[in-house]
Amino acid sequence: MANLKEVRNRIVSVSSTQQITKAMKMVSAAKLKRATNAIVQLRPYANKLKDLLANLSASLEDGDSPFLQDREPVRVLIVVVSSNRGLAGAFNANVIKMANNLIAEKYSKQLSAGNVSIVAIGKKSQEFYQRRKYNVIGNNNDLYLDLNFINASKITEGIMQGFLNGEYDRVEIVYNHFRNAAVQFQVTEQLLPVPKTAIKATATTKDEPKAMQVDYILEPSKEEIVEQLIPKNIKIQLYHAVLDSHASEHGARMTAMDKATENAGDLLKALKLSYNQARQAAITTELTEIVSGAAALGG
């Protein structure tokens, strides 16, 4: 009977867990819709701005903007975009692993010299690097409470000012890129100095169109355009990365809660089968005792 009671309690517990995971999946699905709309609306603008700057960069020199100056990466800043909450599968673990691999493979000398700093966007990455005694700059966990371009730009402005002051020679950002609710993959991008991409007019086949460099007519002047365009592009790229990560987080959490609900259902079926078997055994035992007692009385 004790075993029967124990199984019944486990059924109630698993059933409650299943209801919670279902509710969390529904909440994540609603948040995913809003986050997806935000990144889908921004992505074409961010990509077009990056392409425009890539075309323009062919005619720019390092002296045209301080954000183009390619220095020896003695001091490095890594921006790691994670989430404030867990229960999202391997979402946070994957982006932290990617950042650690980047540091180990590309900036091991800087790490040994103590010249690797971290800007963590999200509580999970903040706590991870603080526990391991990294130089974690600032606390940006409140960004997700009111995620918009203005708040994200405040973080970017601090990073840009640090680059101008020589506190960092290179800035790289690591985040989860959103493809769909089930698929997110980790991306590493150089934020500063702004990478200059030379577009060559070449084609490999007859059907392949030539990638032509666009010759822009700049008004009022190249200097004024560069002065406004490059800082804006840097802010947009970081905001784009945060929105990408935000949508990926809800997609990963929705998938994780869906799996948890499915696993709870499978466990519930197994427990109900065990409960019925235990109940049948208990009934059989009671019937046997009754028949044995009646036989003893009749004898």
N, C-alpha and C positions, 0 to 999 in steps of 0.2 A: 504493500500500500504506500510506503514511503517513496518507493521508486516511481509509482504512479503520480504522486503529488509533485515530485521533483520534475518529471517530464511535463506536467501540466503548467508548472511555473515557468519552465523554459519556453513553452509555446506562447504564453502570454508575453514574455519578455521579447521574443523574436518578432511577434506580431506587432508590438509597439514600435520596435526598431524599424520594421518595414513601413509602418505608417509615417514615421519621421523622415525616412529616406525618400519616400514618395513626395512628401511636402517640400523637402529641400530641392528635389529635382524640379518640381513645378516652379519654385521661386527662382532657381537658376535659369530655367528656360525663359521666364519673363525678363530677367535681367540681361540674358544673352541677346534677346531681341533688341533691346535698347542699345547695348554695347555694339552689336553688329551694325546697326544703322549708323552709329557714330563713326565707326572705322570705315565703312563702305563709302560714306559721304566725304570723308577726309582723304582717303587713299588716292583718288585721281588727282586731286590738287597737289598733294605732297609729291607724287611721282612726277607730275608735270613740272613742278618747281625744281625738282632735282635734275630732271632732263635739261631744263632751260639753263641751269647753272653749269651742268656738264658741258653743254655747247659753248657757253660763255667763257668757261675756264680755259679753253684753248688759247684765248687771246689775253689772258690775265697773267701777270707776274706776281711773285711772292710779295712784292712791295705794294701791290694794289690794295691789299687788305691784310691786316695782322692775323686774320683767321686762316690765311693761306700759307703762312710761314711754316715750312716743314723743318722742324728741329730734330736733333738727335734725341730719341725718347729716353732721357735720363729719369724723369719723373712722370709717372703714368697714373691716370685716373680711370677706373673701371666703373661704369654705371650699370648696376644690376637691378633689373625690373622684375619684381616678384609680386606676391599678393600679401594682404594683411591676414588672411585666414587660410586654414588648411582644408582638409576634406575635399581635395581636388586631385586625388591620385598623385602622380609623379610630377605635377606641374611645377612646383617650387624646386623640388630636388633636381629636375633636369636643367633648369636655368642656372642654378647654383653650380652644378657640375660643369656646365659649359663655361661659366666664368672662371672656375678653378682650372680647367684645362687650358683656357686662354692664357692665364697668368703663368702656369707651369711651363707651357710650351714656348711662349713668346716673350714673357717678361720675368723669367726666373732670376736673372741678374739684378733687375730692379727690385724684385721682392727680397732677395738676399741683402740688398743695401738698404732696405726699409723705405724704398721710394715708390711703393704701390699704394695708392689710396682708393677707397671705395665710397661711392655715393649709392646708397641703397634706397630704392623706391619700393616700399613694401616692408611690412614688419618681419616677414620670414627671412628675407635676406639680411635685414638690419640685425636681427638677433644672431643669425649664423656667423656673420663676420665679426660682430662684437665679441662673441664667445671665444673666437680664435684670435683675438687681440690685433685685428687689422686696424688700420687708421680709417675709421668710418667717419665721414664728414656729414654733419647735420642729421636731422631726423625728418624724413619726408612721408611718414606714414599717414598723415592727415590728408594727403593729396586725394585719396580715393573717396573721402567724405564729400568732396566737392570738386569732381574731376572736370576741369575746363582748361582752355588754352591759357588764360591769364595765370592761373595757379601753377600750371606746368612751366610757363615761361619764367616764373620766379626762380625755379630750380635751374633752368637753362642759363639764365643771366648770371647766377653765381658761378656756374661752371665756366662760362665764357670769360668772366672777369678773372678767374683763377688762371686761365690760359694766357690772357693778356699780361698778367702780373708775373708770368713765368713759374707759377706754382706747379703747373703740369705742362709737359711737352707734348703729350698725346692723350686723347680722351677716346675711349671705346665704350660702346653700349651693348649690353647683352640682354635679350628679351625673347619672349615667345611670340612667334608670328602666327596669326590666326588664319587658318585656311577654311575650316568648317568646325562644327561642334565636336566632331570626333577626332580631328587631326590638327595638332599644333606642333610646330617644330621650332627649334632654337636658332636664333640669328645673332651674329656678331657684326657690328658695323662701326667704322671709324667715324666719330663725330667731329673731332678736331685733331689736327688741322683739317679743314675741308678738303677731301680728296679731289684732285683735279684729273678729269678723265678726258683724254684726247680721242676725238672721234675721227676715224680715218675713212676716207671715201673708197672703200674696197667692197668687192662682191665676189663670192666663190662660184656662183652658178648664174645662168642666164635669168632664171626665175626669181632669184633672190634680189630684192631691191638694195640699192646702194645706201649705206649709212652716211648721209651727207652732213657735214658740219653746217649749221645754220649761221648765216652772216647777219647778225642783228644790227639794226640801226638804233642807236641808243640816244634817248632824249630824257633829261636835258644833257647829261654827260655820263661817260662810263664810270667816273669816280663816284658820282652821287648814286647811280644805280647800284654799284657794287656795295657801297656803304650801307644801303638799306636792304638789298636782296640777300646778301650772305648771312647777316645775323637773323633775318626772318627765316631763312631756310634752315638754319641750325635749330631754331625754336620749333619749327614745324616738324622736323625730323624726330626730335625727342618726344614731342606730343604725340606724333604718329606711333612711335614705339610703345608709349604708355597705353594708348587706346588699343593697339594690337594686343598687348599683354592682358589688358582688362577683358577684352572679348574672349581671349584664349582661356583665361581663368574660369569664366562662367561656362564655357564649353567643356572644359576639363571637369569641372565640378558636376555639371549635369550628367556627363558620361559616367563619372565615378558613382554618383547617386543611383543612376540607372542600373549599374552593375551590382551595387549594394542591395538594391531592391530585389533584383533577380536572384541574387545569392540567398537573401533572407527568405524568399519564396521557396527555393529548393530546400533550405534547412527546415522550413515550416512543414513541408510535405514529409520529410524524413522523421521529424518529431511527432507528427500526427500518426504516422504509421507505427512508430515505437509506442506511442500512447495507446493506440488501439490494441496492439499486441499485449502490452502490459495489462490493460483493462480486461482483455479476453482471458489472460492467464489468471487474473485475480478472480474473475467470475467463475472460471473452471475450478479453481481451488475452493471457493465457497460452496459450489454445488457438490463437489466431492466430499467436503466436510459434512454437509447436510445429509447426503445419502449415507455416509458412513455412520453418522449419529443415529439416523432412523433405523439403519440395519442393526446397530448395537442395541437400541431400545427394543426392537422387535425380537431380537434373539434372546 
